Amino acid sequence: MNYKTLFTPIKLGKIEIKNRFAMAPMGPLGLSDSEGGWNQRGIDYYTRRAQGGVGLIITGVTFSDCKVEHQSMPNCPNSTYNPVHFTRTSKEMTERVHAYGSKIFLQMSGGFGRVTIPTNLGEFNPVAPSPIPHRWLDKTCRPLTIDEIHSIVKSFGDGAYHAKRGGFDGVEIHAVHEGYLMDQFAISMFNLRTDEYGGNLENRLRFAKEVVEEIKSRCGSDFPVILRYSLKSMIKDWRKGALPGEEFEEKGRDIEEGKVAAKLLVQYGYDALDVDVGTYDSWWWNHPPMYQEKGLYRPYAKIVKEIVDVPVLCAGRMDDPDMAAQCIEDGTCDMISLGRPLLADPDLPNKIRAGKHADIRPCISCQEGCMGRIQEYSMINCAVNPQCARERFFAYNPVLQAKTVVIVGGGIAGCEAARVLAIRGHKPILFEKTAKLGGAFNEAGVPSFKEDDRALIRWYEHTLKKLNVEIHFETALSREELEKMNYDILLIATGATEKRIALGNHQKILTAKEALASGGANVGERAIVIGGGMVGCELALWLTKDLNKQVTLVESLDKLLAVNGPLCSANSEMLKRLVPFFGTNVMCRTSAVKTTENGLLVKNLDTQAEEELAADTIILAVGFDADQKLLDEMQDADEVYAIGDCKEFHNIHSAIWDAFEVANHI
């Protein structure tokens, strides 16, 4: 396609943006210092995205209120806690961003309310519009007083004023979106108030109205204020979200009310709407895993675009440049927001403009490095880009003396090590025992929803070829062969092997890798999957959703994903819901006993009752053992490092990060 439309300017209010790409807001955890300003990591992180060509940067959520919720998100900037320090560090960052022709907006939040994340903020007494259940905790929230609402509104004006002084070109309000505090006021399910902030829609939007009025009064009518806005809530009930394609009664904001609200919000003075759908009760909508389709917000953005006269931004797995260009051309939206894709590759806009699409490192929507680490460790990073949010501290180390490094294993860890070594100036030589790169990712990428796993393999293939890395396929090295070679350092990346359990001598037993490698050709119509970790759950989902097989999933623990699940709750909660939604019969607290003529004998671990399950195929998804045979043989050799799953089986995040760490310090 012709991508020129993606590089035409657009105005948000009176501010002109050089192209149609925006960096979507993602929590800036770890990017602040103890005084509420930006630390060096944060300044480098946003500057690097500006250098990569994005037209507009919207920072992750920051806070201005220091009184009502008492706690701000840890390691996030706060524009009113220490205004002088915030302004000074902001100015340093915005000046650098502006040097690349990009604009930058500060995203400001009205607070969490009932959706405070306990791992980040503890279990303090949460607030809300009304005494309603907390999202995660077994607590009832305390209703905000009117004075507290007024205090938060005033803090928005103060914070925006300091942002403007610090060089920000505008602000985005976080907001009537995702079920945060201001959204809780806007949604009748959460707002049971009888004062001027409750009741009809106009009253429920009063909080959002007063915020934009306060900011405009403090910063001037020409200072752009845009709004992160969820058109539809996707709530089935308290803490229960809807799945794509599921029929349900919307308990939150439905599309019809969402359309009315969008018109009102523009009428109140918001200069653009940044559109998505969902709430924390349906978290997989706002933070879409690989199980969501690409461009999932497009239908909702188009609805809003057709009824308002301000620009509409659309995010949601929009990294396909063809899709992005089409959305601008057909009027679906005015700007394309890229969040996680710009973590994976900050140069994405420049690469699209230069026609270097194969150079773009893909986001795989695993959320291990971004949302998962935000949720669990209060820091933002990227699984496939170890330099993300660590740009200065994890820059490529210069090579003083080039070395020859032999890498045994062409899986993802081996590929990452070869890439980094070649960029730095060493000579990596990679040996892979099969005929292709990617290792276990080749099988992991078989399901339709793992398309970006396949894209990551293609990216490594392209990148290593471009770097002229020497690769030997169908070559398995032994100690004797290595001893004959002339090299300086050895990296062992031999991966892991699937565990097998003794169930009798039954020819219908497969491993997950064997089933995936065949594309399902060896599975039959009825399959039993043993193991309810991530591999087993994704395998069951693939067999039912993609291949229309009859599947029973047997798990000995009391729930799916009890171990080895995705780090991010959006991924794990959606996967757990999708498995039965597409027809898998889930049997927890059940163990496999032995194979039978017709299938598998299983035992209920609570009642000890046994049952025979009919099946054509029994598929093992019971874990992996690190392949350490070569590592054990080479323990006495000079300078040997184990990277990836052969050291300890974990996940893609650990494989890439370990490989980068070792390869960047040789």
Beta strands, then each sheet from edge to edge (+ up, - down):
strand 1: 10-12
strand 2: 15-17
strand 3: 21-23
strand 4: 56-63
strand 5: 103-109
strand 6: 127-128
strand 7: 142-143
strand 8: 170-174
strand 9: 225-230
strand 10: 235-237
strand 11: 240-241
strand 12: 273-276
strand 13: 312-314
strand 14: 335-338
strand 15: 404-408
strand 16: 427-431
strand 17: 470-472
strand 18: 489-492
strand 19: 496-498
strand 20: 509-511
strand 21: 526-530
strand 22: 550-554
strand 23: 585-587
strand 24: 590-595
strand 25: 599-604
strand 26: 610-614
strand 27: 617-620
strand 28: 624-626
strand 29: 640-642
sheet 1: 1+ 2-
sheet 2: 3+ 4+ 5+ 8+ 9+ 12+ 13+ 14+ 3+
sheet 3: 6+ 7+
sheet 4: 10+ 11-
sheet 5: 17+ 16+ 15+ 18+ 29+
sheet 6: 19+ 28-
sheet 7: 20+ 27+ 21+ 22+ 23+
sheet 8: 24+ 25- 26+
end
